[in-house]
Every structure is written in C-alpha cells, then in structure tokens.
C-alpha cells in the first residue's frame, strides 16, 4: 500500500492518494483535480472513493468534481448539511475499497462534524491515519472558524479528539494531516514533514498539557485569518462548480489604464523588486509566490473586478490556478509583456528597496520618517523595532489615514507582506521604502526590543 502526498504549498495544505494494486482512494483533494487525475494515471489506479475529513474553510474542494469525473463514491462527514448526494461518514463506519480499508473516527474540534480516517490494509493492520484539521504535526487545527460562540466548546472537543486518536492507534501509526504546513487553519505553526502517533505524544500540545492549559494556550494564540475563509464553507456545502483553468481575456494597455483610473484592482505579479523599480501608477504588487493567493484572497474584496499583469501567459496561468483554489473564478482580464510596453504613455512609478542594515543607518540620521510593521499583532508583541507603528497588513487599507504625511519605511517578517503594503501606500500617493529583508537580521543588528508595547496600534 502506498500513500502519495499532493502538496499545495501556497495554501499550506496536503491531499493524499492511497493506492494498492489498481485501486485508489483520495482524501481532501484541492480544486484543481487535474493534478490528482495525472497522478492516478501515473500510478495506474482507478479512484473508487473520494473522502473529505470536513467541510473546508481555507479552500474550495475538488472532491465533488473528482468523484463525478471518475464515478467514485463521495464520502462526507454525516453531520454536515450539503446540497448534493454523498455517502454520510458516521463514527465507526468502514469505507471498503477492496485492499484499502478506512475506518471513520468522529474527531470534532476543527469543526463540529470533523472525522479522521484510520487506514488499514486487507489484514486489518493499521498503516496510518488521515487527521484533516484535528491532530497535526506538533499542533492542532484552529477552533474559531465557525464563530466565537462555538470556539470554547470546539477547543475542548479538539483536546479530546486528539486524545482519542492517541489512545486508539499504535505508536508507529503515520499521521497524515491536511493542514499544518502553513495553513491559517492550524492553531499554531506545525512542525516537520512526517510524524507518528508516538512522536505526537511527545510534541503535540494536546497530549503534553492538561486540558485547561491546552485550552488556555490555544485560545490565547489564535490570530487573524484570511477574510476569504468566510466564503469557502458556503461554496463547499453548496457544491463547487467545475473548475475552469482557462486564461482570462487579454487586455490592451489603454484598457488597463482605464481600469486603474476607475479605481479597479489591477494586480502586478512580477517580483517585488521589479515592481519597486518600475510599475504602472495605481497598480498593486502581489509577487507570484507561495504567499500570493493567501494575501490576495485576504485583501481583495470578494467579487470586485480583478485584472492581472504578468510577464508571460504562464505566469497568468499559474495565478489563475492559485485563485480558483479559493473560489476566485472570474478574472476580468490580463495583460502580459514588458512593463514599459504596458504603460500607455504614462510615467512609471518606483520606490526604494532597502534592508535592515540600511534602516539601522537611517535610524540614527535624524531624518523624518516612520517605521511601519505590518506583521500580525502577536509577532509585533513578541519582538519589535522600538517606535515602530504596528498595523497588520490585512488592516492597512482601512488605516492609511492614520499614517503621518512623511516617508514610511515598511517591514514584515520576510519582505513579502511589506512589499504588498508598500504598493498599497504607493497607490495612495505616499512616499515609501520597502525593507526587503528577513526580520532575524534586525535581531542580529540589535534593532529590536521584546518589551511589551504600550500602544497596540
């Protein structure tokens, strides 16, 4: 029996293809099912079952379309109310896929009806467990996605679910979570690419702490999560439309300028330093990287017009794939080519890119400027540059008016969030310097302090 990981690093999630002989079972597939179909063809397997551990809040599922495409049985937790036919997965059920057997365990916490699937071979021996958003590698799934009124109850349920898994399964059981590889569905960052029940006994906070300590720590550590999560569960319950990965309509430079002038979102996918060196005035810089879809989905208002600028059609196609994973199915067009050829007679804008060493020099120069930290509040509270203003990136657009009319040096943890923030400030006409550097450099240069802040804004 073989378990193949289908990694979606941009969302911090994993899907799985279990294969034995000519039989395949898929767990928690992403929207772009062509990856799964290609893998099944390479393995020479027929997918007979598609399983969901829960109704997902961080991506649009490909499960329904995959099941229909390959005529597989679609399995969804029994308590979840959905608008399509499925097999209801109840605690204790066994999904019989011939040489592959999967026992359903109700493991609430991440959601009320969340289940895990214990993988057994034809002899009944346990080979692994697919834990979705329950037991993750060194952490657990977050418990606040269904609303504050459910969070405390779900947090306690999560604790008991992880204990149930640990008590029921052998130490050598491989743990295969869906979340925990960068997803905001994880309560805290996960650890490691692989793990077992035995390793989780030593590292998972639900297993190393008593219930009260676990609950208190999880609730205290919950941070903001992307705004687009509000739409994912609704789409997944209704049944997502078939995926469309076709390229958006091409847009000429004059039309790009008209859209910018109309206040529409025109997003430049190029490298952050290339954007800083020269970009169309009024555009926003979202470098196409593993962080692209999370932050674009977080900041872009759902359903508003969206046009992309890329260097090549392949870049546009990659962005399109990322966006359909979170249900952004309609793009209003795209322009490709050299930025000089897209400016339609207008001057390009630019701003400076610096590092923390440059900031250290400037801090002692007597110049008039402000340091803006766009990391999450927990990050800022743990360590900060004294005097820095903290406005998390997802709040920046609503608080631009609070920034003084002076030069803004903007930083984050790696430079990516800061690059988006710099483009937002630039779009509003502000003067900005992008600190494109790792925050650890600021620690090395002794620019930081760990004192508790006196003003959270």
KAFEN-V986927 format. One record per pair of residues at least 12 apart in sequence whose ideal C-beta (glycine too) atoms are under 8 Angstrom apart, sorted by sequence separation. I is the first residue (numbers start at 1). J is the second residue. D is the distance in whole Angstrom. If there is no record, write none. Layout:
BEGIN
I/J/D + I/J/D
END
This chain:
BEGIN
4/16/7 + 15/27/6 + 16/28/7 + 51/63/8 + 74/86/5 + 75/87/5 + 76/88/7 + 77/89/5 + 78/90/5 + 92/104/6 + 104/116/8 + 105/117/7 + 117/129/7 + 143/155/4 + 181/193/8 + 191/203/7 + 205/217/6 + 268/280/7 + 275/287/7 + 359/371/7 + 373/385/7 + 391/403/8 + 410/422/5 + 422/434/4 + 3/16/6 + 4/17/5 + 15/28/5 + 50/63/5 + 63/76/8 + 74/87/7 + 76/89/6 + 91/104/6 + 104/117/6 + 105/118/6 + 116/129/6 + 117/130/4 + 177/190/7 + 205/218/7 + 272/285/6 + 377/390/7 + 3/17/8 + 4/18/8 + 14/28/8 + 15/29/5 + 26/40/8 + 73/87/6 + 75/89/5 + 90/104/6 + 91/105/6 + 103/117/7 + 116/130/6 + 143/157/8 + 266/280/7 + 371/385/5 + 389/403/7 + 3/18/5 + 4/19/7 + 13/28/8 + 15/30/6 + 89/104/5 + 91/106/4 + 102/117/4 + 103/118/4 + 116/131/5 + 143/158/5 + 268/283/5 + 270/285/7 + 272/287/5 + 373/388/4 + 375/390/7 + 377/392/6 + 410/425/7 + 419/434/6 + 2/18/7 + 24/40/5 + 50/66/5 + 90/106/8 + 102/118/7 + 116/132/6 + 266/282/7 + 267/283/7 + 268/284/7 + 271/287/6 + 371/387/6 + 372/388/7 + 373/389/7 + 374/390/8 + 376/392/5 + 418/434/6 + 1/18/7 + 2/19/5 + 13/30/7 + 50/67/4 + 102/119/6 + 103/120/7 + 115/132/7 + 141/158/7 + 188/205/8 + 266/283/5 + 267/284/5 + 268/285/5 + 269/286/7 + 270/287/7 + 371/388/4 + 372/389/5 + 373/390/5 + 374/391/6 + 375/392/7 + 408/425/6 + 418/435/6 + 419/436/7 + 1/19/7 + 2/20/7 + 101/119/8 + 102/120/7 + 114/132/6 + 116/134/6 + 140/158/5 + 266/284/7 + 267/285/8 + 268/286/7 + 269/287/7 + 270/288/8 + 316/334/5 + 371/389/7 + 373/391/8 + 374/392/6 + 375/393/8 + 418/436/7 + 1/20/5 + 11/30/8 + 17/36/7 + 24/43/7 + 47/66/7 + 100/119/7 + 101/120/4 + 114/133/6 + 116/135/8 + 265/284/6 + 267/286/5 + 269/288/4 + 370/389/6 + 372/391/7 + 374/393/4 + 393/412/7 + 415/434/7 + 64/84/6 + 75/95/6 + 101/121/7 + 114/134/6 + 174/194/7 + 175/195/5 + 260/280/7 + 316/336/6 + 415/435/7 + 15/36/7 + 19/40/8 + 24/45/4 + 26/47/6 + 29/50/7 + 55/76/8 + 100/121/8 + 101/122/7 + 174/195/8 + 175/196/6 + 260/281/7 + 261/282/7 + 315/336/7 + 415/436/4 + 8/30/5 + 17/39/6 + 22/44/6 + 23/45/6 + 24/46/6 + 25/47/7 + 50/72/5 + 52/74/8 + 55/77/8 + 95/117/7 + 99/121/7 + 110/132/7 + 111/133/7 + 140/162/6 + 174/196/6 + 175/197/6 + 260/282/4 + 288/310/7 + 306/328/7 + 374/396/6 + 403/425/8 + 408/430/6 + 410/432/6 + 415/437/6 + 6/29/7 + 17/40/7 + 22/45/6 + 23/46/7 + 24/47/4 + 25/48/7 + 26/49/7 + 27/50/8 + 28/51/7 + 47/70/5 + 49/72/6 + 50/73/7 + 52/75/7 + 54/77/6 + 99/122/5 + 101/124/7 + 110/133/3 + 173/196/6 + 257/280/7 + 260/283/6 + 269/292/8 + 308/331/6 + 313/336/6 + 388/411/8 + 408/431/7 + 409/432/8 + 410/433/7 + 415/438/8 + 6/30/7 + 19/43/5 + 21/45/8 + 22/46/6 + 24/48/7 + 25/49/5 + 26/50/5 + 27/51/5 + 28/52/6 + 46/70/7 + 48/72/6 + 49/73/5 + 50/74/5 + 51/75/5 + 52/76/5 + 53/77/7 + 91/115/7 + 98/122/8 + 105/129/8 + 107/131/7 + 109/133/8 + 110/134/6 + 134/158/7 + 172/196/6 + 173/197/5 + 175/199/8 + 256/280/7 + 306/330/8 + 307/331/7 + 310/334/6 + 312/336/6 + 393/417/5 + 400/424/7 + 407/431/5 + 408/432/5 + 409/433/5 + 410/434/6 + 411/435/4 + 414/438/6 + 23/48/6 + 25/50/8 + 26/51/7 + 27/52/8 + 28/53/6 + 47/72/5 + 48/73/7 + 49/74/8 + 50/75/7 + 52/77/7 + 55/80/5 + 107/132/8 + 109/134/6 + 171/196/7 + 172/197/7 + 175/200/6 + 306/331/6 + 307/332/5 + 308/333/8 + 309/334/7 + 310/335/8 + 311/336/7 + 396/421/6 + 400/425/7 + 406/431/7 + 407/432/7 + 408/433/7 + 410/435/6 + 413/438/7 + 414/439/7 + 17/43/7 + 19/45/5 + 25/51/7 + 27/53/7 + 36/62/7 + 49/75/6 + 54/80/7 + 89/115/5 + 135/161/8 + 171/197/5 + 172/198/7 + 283/309/7 + 297/323/8 + 306/332/6 + 307/333/5 + 308/334/4 + 309/335/5 + 310/336/5 + 311/337/7 + 359/385/8 + 385/411/8 + 407/433/7 + 409/435/6 + 411/437/7 + 413/439/5 + 55/82/8 + 107/134/4 + 114/141/8 + 134/161/5 + 135/162/5 + 170/197/7 + 171/198/4 + 288/315/6 + 292/319/7 + 296/323/7 + 305/332/5 + 307/334/7 + 308/335/8 + 309/336/8 + 311/338/8 + 393/420/6 + 397/424/6 + 403/430/7 + 412/439/7 + 17/45/8 + 28/56/7 + 31/59/7 + 102/130/8 + 107/135/8 + 134/162/6 + 169/197/5 + 300/328/8 + 307/335/7 + 393/421/6 + 396/424/6 + 400/428/5 + 411/439/7 + 6/35/6 + 30/59/6 + 31/60/5 + 33/62/4 + 37/66/8 + 77/106/8 + 267/296/7 + 280/309/7 + 293/322/4 + 297/326/5 + 396/425/8 + 6/36/6 + 17/47/8 + 31/61/7 + 32/62/7 + 36/66/6 + 40/70/8 + 110/140/8 + 135/165/5 + 171/201/8 + 188/218/8 + 288/318/6 + 292/322/6 + 293/323/6 + 309/339/8 + 400/430/8 + 30/61/8 + 31/62/5 + 80/111/8 + 109/140/7 + 110/141/3 + 134/165/7 + 135/166/8 + 166/197/6 + 187/218/5 + 288/319/6 + 297/328/7 + 372/403/7 + 411/442/8 + 29/61/7 + 30/62/5 + 33/65/6 + 37/69/7 + 109/141/6 + 110/142/7 + 165/197/7 + 293/325/6 + 6/39/7 + 28/61/8 + 29/62/4 + 33/66/4 + 37/70/8 + 79/112/6 + 80/113/5 + 110/143/7 + 188/221/6 + 293/326/6 + 309/342/7 + 370/403/7 + 29/63/5 + 31/65/8 + 77/111/8 + 79/113/3 + 109/143/6 + 111/145/7 + 112/146/7 + 131/165/7 + 166/200/7 + 187/221/6 + 288/322/8 + 370/404/6 + 379/413/7 + 4/39/6 + 28/63/7 + 78/113/7 + 110/145/8 + 111/146/6 + 166/201/6 + 187/222/7 + 265/300/6 + 33/69/7 + 77/113/4 + 129/165/6 + 370/406/6 + 372/408/5 + 374/410/6 + 26/63/8 + 29/66/5 + 77/114/7 + 369/406/6 + 370/407/7 + 372/409/7 + 373/410/8 + 374/411/7 + 375/412/5 + 51/89/7 + 77/115/5 + 112/150/7 + 137/175/7 + 141/179/6 + 162/200/8 + 368/406/5 + 369/407/4 + 370/408/5 + 371/409/5 + 372/410/4 + 373/411/6 + 374/412/5 + 375/413/6 + 4/43/7 + 141/180/8 + 184/223/8 + 265/304/6 + 267/306/7 + 269/308/6 + 270/309/8 + 368/407/7 + 369/408/7 + 370/409/7 + 371/410/8 + 372/411/7 + 373/412/7 + 26/66/6 + 129/169/6 + 135/175/6 + 137/177/6 + 145/185/7 + 185/225/8 + 264/304/7 + 265/305/7 + 267/307/7 + 269/309/6 + 270/310/7 + 367/407/8 + 369/409/6 + 371/411/7 + 2/43/8 + 136/177/4 + 139/180/6 + 166/207/6 + 184/225/4 + 264/305/5 + 265/306/5 + 266/307/5 + 267/308/5 + 268/309/5 + 269/310/5 + 270/311/6 + 112/154/7 + 135/177/7 + 138/180/8 + 142/184/7 + 162/204/6 + 184/226/6 + 264/306/8 + 265/307/7 + 266/308/8 + 267/309/7 + 269/311/8 + 375/417/7 + 111/154/8 + 126/169/6 + 134/177/8 + 136/179/6 + 137/180/5 + 142/185/6 + 163/206/7 + 264/307/7 + 266/309/6 + 374/417/5 + 51/95/7 + 110/154/7 + 126/170/6 + 129/173/6 + 131/175/6 + 133/177/7 + 136/180/3 + 141/185/6 + 142/186/6 + 143/187/7 + 162/206/4 + 163/207/7 + 374/418/6 + 13/58/7 + 109/154/5 + 112/157/8 + 116/161/8 + 128/173/6 + 129/174/7 + 131/176/7 + 132/177/7 + 133/178/6 + 141/186/6 + 142/187/4 + 162/207/6 + 184/229/8 + 13/59/6 + 26/72/8 + 49/95/6 + 108/154/7 + 109/155/7 + 127/173/8 + 128/174/4 + 129/175/6 + 130/176/5 + 131/177/5 + 132/178/5 + 133/179/5 + 140/186/8 + 141/187/6 + 259/305/7 + 269/315/5 + 11/58/6 + 114/161/8 + 126/173/5 + 127/174/7 + 128/175/7 + 129/176/7 + 130/177/8 + 131/178/8 + 132/179/7 + 139/186/6 + 140/187/5 + 159/206/5 + 269/316/7 + 362/409/7 + 374/421/5 + 11/59/6 + 49/97/5 + 109/157/5 + 110/158/7 + 128/176/6 + 130/178/8 + 139/187/6 + 158/206/7 + 259/307/6 + 48/97/5 + 108/157/4 + 109/158/3 + 116/165/6 + 139/188/5 + 372/421/7 + 48/98/8 + 108/158/7 + 109/159/7 + 118/168/8 + 136/186/6 + 139/189/7 + 269/319/6 + 359/409/6 + 8/59/8 + 51/102/7 + 109/160/8 + 118/169/7 + 139/190/5 + 256/307/7 + 109/161/5 + 133/185/5 + 138/190/6 + 139/191/7 + 159/211/5 + 359/411/7 + 49/102/8 + 108/161/6 + 109/162/8 + 133/186/8 + 137/190/4 + 138/191/4 + 256/309/7 + 57/111/8 + 107/161/4 + 136/190/5 + 137/191/5 + 138/192/7 + 106/161/8 + 107/162/8 + 137/192/5 + 156/211/7 + 159/214/5 + 354/409/7 + 356/411/7 + 402/457/7 + 54/110/6 + 55/111/6 + 137/193/8 + 159/215/7 + 251/307/6 + 383/439/8 + 54/111/5 + 107/164/7 + 137/194/8 + 138/195/7 + 385/442/6 + 55/113/8 + 107/165/7 + 137/195/5 + 54/113/7 + 105/164/7 + 155/214/8 + 156/215/6 + 280/339/7 + 54/114/4 + 105/165/7 + 155/215/5 + 158/218/8 + 248/308/7 + 279/339/7 + 383/443/7 + 53/114/6 + 54/115/7 + 278/339/6 + 53/115/6 + 138/200/8 + 278/340/8 + 280/342/6 + 385/447/5 + 386/448/8 + 53/116/6 + 105/168/7 + 137/200/8 + 152/215/7 + 155/218/5 + 280/343/6 + 385/448/6 + 386/449/5 + 390/453/7 + 53/117/7 + 140/204/7 + 155/219/6 + 369/433/8 + 375/439/8 + 384/448/6 + 385/449/7 + 135/200/6 + 138/203/5 + 139/204/7 + 140/205/7 + 274/339/8 + 281/346/6 + 383/448/5 + 384/449/6 + 386/451/8 + 51/117/6 + 137/203/8 + 138/204/6 + 139/205/7 + 140/206/5 + 247/313/6 + 280/346/7 + 281/347/7 + 383/449/7 + 384/450/8 + 390/456/7 + 391/457/7 + 152/219/7 + 281/348/8 + 383/450/5 + 390/457/7 + 129/197/8 + 136/204/8 + 151/219/7 + 226/294/6 + 248/316/7 + 264/332/8 + 280/348/7 + 281/349/5 + 382/450/7 + 389/457/7 + 110/179/8 + 135/204/6 + 226/295/8 + 228/297/4 + 247/316/6 + 270/339/7 + 279/348/6 + 280/349/8 + 384/453/7 + 25/95/7 + 227/297/8 + 228/298/6 + 247/317/6 + 278/348/4 + 279/349/6 + 135/206/7 + 151/222/8 + 226/297/6 + 227/298/5 + 231/302/6 + 268/339/8 + 278/349/7 + 279/350/7 + 351/422/6 + 381/452/7 + 25/97/5 + 226/298/4 + 227/299/8 + 245/317/7 + 248/320/7 + 278/350/5 + 381/453/6 + 247/320/7 + 259/332/8 + 277/350/6 + 380/453/7 + 23/97/6 + 228/302/7 + 246/320/8 + 276/350/6 + 23/98/5 + 25/100/5 + 110/185/7 + 143/218/7 + 227/302/8 + 245/320/6 + 276/351/5 + 351/426/6 + 23/99/6 + 142/218/8 + 245/321/6 + 276/352/7 + 277/353/8 + 359/435/6 + 21/98/8 + 23/100/6 + 25/102/7 + 53/130/6 + 276/353/5 + 349/426/6 + 358/435/8 + 20/98/8 + 21/99/6 + 53/131/7 + 54/132/5 + 140/218/7 + 144/222/5 + 255/333/7 + 20/99/4 + 51/130/7 + 53/132/3 + 54/133/6 + 143/222/8 + 245/324/7 + 256/335/5 + 354/433/5 + 356/435/6 + 377/456/6 + 20/100/5 + 53/133/7 + 142/222/6 + 145/225/7 + 244/324/7 + 273/353/5 + 351/431/8 + 353/433/8 + 354/434/7 + 355/435/7 + 53/134/8 + 144/225/8 + 243/324/6 + 251/332/8 + 272/353/8 + 351/432/5 + 352/433/5 + 353/434/5 + 354/435/6 + 355/436/7 + 356/437/5 + 18/100/6 + 251/333/4 + 253/335/7 + 351/433/7 + 352/434/7 + 354/436/7 + 355/437/4 + 142/225/7 + 248/331/4 + 249/332/8 + 250/333/7 + 251/334/6 + 252/335/7 + 351/434/6 + 353/436/5 + 354/437/8 + 356/439/8 + 359/442/8 + 145/229/6 + 248/332/7 + 249/333/5 + 250/334/6 + 251/335/5 + 357/441/7 + 363/447/7 + 244/329/6 + 248/333/5 + 249/334/8 + 250/335/7 + 356/441/4 + 360/445/5 + 248/334/5 + 250/336/7 + 256/342/6 + 355/441/7 + 356/442/5 + 240/327/7 + 247/334/7 + 257/344/5 + 360/447/6 + 57/145/5 + 145/233/8 + 241/329/7 + 253/341/7 + 256/344/7 + 357/445/7 + 359/447/7 + 253/342/5 + 257/346/7 + 356/445/6 + 27/117/7 + 253/343/7 + 254/344/5 + 253/344/4 + 356/447/6 + 235/327/5 + 232/326/7 + 299/393/7 + 232/327/7 + 298/393/8 + 299/394/6 + 231/327/6 + 298/394/5 + 1/99/7 + 228/326/5 + 295/393/7 + 299/397/7 + 1/100/7 + 228/327/7 + 228/328/8 + 18/119/6 + 20/121/7 + 28/130/8 + 27/130/5 + 28/132/7 + 182/290/8 + 184/294/7 + 16/130/6 + 3/119/7 + 1/119/8 + 1/121/5 + 58/179/7 + 295/416/8 + 299/420/7 + 56/178/8 + 295/417/7 + 3/127/8 + 3/128/6 + 53/178/6 + 58/183/6 + 291/416/5 + 295/420/6 + 1/127/6 + 58/184/6 + 291/417/8 + 58/185/5 + 289/416/7 + 57/185/6 + 287/416/7 + 287/419/6 + 285/419/6 + 286/420/6 + 285/420/6 + 284/420/7 + 285/422/7 + 286/423/8 + 285/423/4 + 284/423/5 + 283/423/7 + 284/424/7 + 272/415/7 + 276/419/8 + 284/427/6 + 272/416/7 + 275/419/7 + 279/423/8 + 283/427/7 + 282/427/6 + 276/422/7 + 281/427/8 + 272/419/4 + 275/423/7 + 27/176/8 + 28/178/5 + 27/178/8 + 224/376/6 + 223/376/5 + 82/236/8 + 83/237/7 + 223/377/8 + 82/237/5 + 83/238/5 + 84/239/4 + 223/378/6 + 268/423/8 + 81/237/7 + 82/238/8 + 83/239/5 + 80/237/7 + 82/239/7 + 221/378/7 + 276/434/6 + 16/176/6 + 14/176/7 + 272/434/7 + 14/177/7 + 15/178/7 + 273/436/7 + 14/178/6 + 272/436/6 + 13/178/6 + 13/179/6 + 12/179/7 + 14/181/6 + 227/394/7 + 12/180/7 + 13/181/7 + 58/226/7 + 224/392/7 + 226/394/8 + 12/181/5 + 12/182/3 + 13/183/5 + 224/394/6 + 3/174/7 + 5/176/8 + 11/182/7 + 12/183/3 + 58/229/6 + 9/181/7 + 11/183/6 + 12/184/7 + 13/185/8 + 57/229/5 + 60/232/6 + 3/176/7 + 9/182/7 + 12/185/8 + 59/232/6 + 7/181/7 + 12/186/7 + 58/232/6 + 57/232/5 + 60/235/5 + 61/236/5 + 64/239/5 + 65/240/7 + 56/232/6 + 57/233/5 + 60/236/6 + 64/240/6 + 56/233/7 + 65/242/5 + 55/233/5 + 62/240/8 + 65/243/6 + 61/240/6 + 56/236/6 + 60/240/5 + 55/236/5 + 62/243/7 + 55/237/6 + 31/240/7 + 33/243/7 + 32/243/6 + 34/245/7 + 31/243/5 + 32/245/7 + 60/324/7 + 60/325/6 + 59/325/5 + 60/326/6 + 59/326/6 + 60/327/5 + 58/326/8 + 10/290/5 + 9/290/5 + 10/291/7 + 10/292/7 + 11/293/7 + 10/293/5 + 11/294/7 + 10/294/7 + 32/321/6 + 32/324/7 + 31/324/5 + 32/325/6 + 31/325/5 + 30/325/6 + 31/327/8 + 10/322/6 + 11/325/6 + 10/325/8 + 11/326/8 + 8/325/7
END
